[in-house]
Amino acid sequence: MIEPHAPARPGAPPSWRGPARLPVRPGTGRFLVLAGVFVCAACGLVYELELVALAAYLTGDSVTQTSVVLSVMVFAMGIGSLIAKRLRRQAAAGFAVIEAVLALVGGCSAMALYAVFAWTGDWGGPWAAGPRTLMVAFSLTIGLLIGAEIPLLMELIQRIRRQDAGGAVADLFAADYVGGLAGGLAFPFLLLPLMGQLTGALLTGAVNVVAGGALVLGLFGRDLTRRARLLLLTANLTVLGVLAAAAVLVDDFERAARTAVYGADVRVAVRTGVQEVVLTGGTHGRPLDLYLDGRLRVSARDERRYHEALVHPAMNGPHSRVLILGGGDGLAAREVLRFAGVRRVRVVEHDPGLVRLAATDPALSALNDHAYDDPRVRVTAADAFHWLRGAPHAAYDVVIADLPGPDRAAGAQLYSQEFYGLARRALAPGGRLVVHTGAAPRPRVLWTVDSTLHAAGLRTTPYLAARDRGLVLAAPGARPPLGLATGPGAPRPHSLTPRLLAAGRAEAAAGRIPGLPPSTLVHPRYRG
């Protein structure tokens, strides 16, 4: 075995060369390399999480996007490690180049993905084209670059002071995993809430390029030629300049992208901490539209047809105590409050920012008839599933699940047999539950919800409503009749009629798929 200070053999691999000419003591040099591993690992994990979060935000399908991004990255990391074997003779320069490219690609990935989403809107297209392909390309590229780091860092740390391979691997992976923990915690608790996805990714890229460049040029610069040092310095400064310029322009970019997505009539755009809420129109005779995470959720042109179909059939019976799960826009509460005899309404909404906007924005609060000013309405900011676990038993005559749909990220919970079991427990004798199942025509989703409600001990009546929205009216015991309340105190719907309800029920029944298994927390079944 060649001792650390033995001369290099001609043609021997780099790890057999003499030690690096360091400006510091070997112990300090090893510490600096491990610190670089820590920082680069943190940055790499932030890039992964940023891709997962942005793709899930743009598509709403967190399970698929997480699986695709992480599986492609892990595969690419293995390929990157193999490729890095060819760079061991130039480990220092190779590591610096890899970190510069990684900082540029990872830092700009969020802006690139959001730009494609904004200007093409092609997330529903095939995997062979559009932003989905770009997401896979970023995952592959970032994975290749991250995978190439460890072999080169192993070479560099062995050039500082030779040690057995097992010990060197243990040191490097310890720093790598701890750095991953730091990046994993920094992304949701620091970068995302304080800077957002775009600026957070750019800042991470800047930290990455500074750490990589400083490590190589500051610690191993004496082993590089003057030309190599100049080229690396120029490359790192160029990447840093690109990231800085992008950070300066990020607000203008977001405004332009938002205009491309929503049109020029954006009046309010806020990120609440739960989701992005955008209001367009609502002034000068222009109809109000409410977007949540880039998707149209409420349009003043036809929202009343949906909310009447959601609320009025469920209110056909005792209705003095009403629970609304979701519905932070206040529109379901508006319809509930039209019924005489309603004594109290509890709204459980996960996003308090949406509730504040619905209570204070002049156009949106006018659309919901200032429902949140009614003293009978109480709002709880909580996740509906966890709130139901502590809800009083048999406390509500009507439960309205005005939720975004089971194909969204929360679908596994809020459309599960367990969730409906908790909702059933909250119903008083003779109470009714109504569930929004998402946009139709998607008969498999509608009838999976129906099967899941049955598994929770409820009898059901599925029907379709405005804009082909799927709805299911359910009750313990007998199958609930699909009709409208009559008599004193029953409001007259603006657009809903018994004939429309009957037609919606017949249309839903025509697409019935029997024998579907229920969806549970551990076995969600709303895909496909």
Buried (B, 14 or more C-beta within 10 A) or exposed (E): EBEEEEEEEEEEEBBBBBBBEBEEEBEEBBBBBBBBBBBBBBBBBBBBBBBBBBBBBBBBBBEBBBEBBBEBBBBBBEBBBEBBEEBBEBBBBBBBBBBBBBBBBBBBBBBBBBBBBBEBBBBEEEEEEBBBBBBBBBBBBBBBBBBBBBBBBBBBBBBBBBBEEEEBBEBBEEBBBBBBEBBBEBBEEEBBEEBBBBBBBBBBBBBBBBBBBBBBBEBBBEBBEEEBBEBBBEBBEEBBEBBEEBBEEBEEBBEBBBEBBBEEBBBBBBBBEBBBBBBBBBEEEEBBBBBBBBBEBBBBEEBBBBBBBBBBBBBBBBBEBBBBBBBBBBBBBBBBBBBEEBEBBBBBBBBBBBBBBBBEBEBBBEBBBBBBEBEBBEBBBBBBBEBBEEBEEEBBBBBBBBBBBBBBBBBBBBBBBBBBBBBBBBBBEEBBBBBBBBEBEBBBBBBBBBBBBBBBBBBBBBBBBBEEBBBBBBBBEEEBEBBBBEEEEBBEBEEBEEEBBEEBBEBBEEBEEEEBEBBBEEEBBBBE
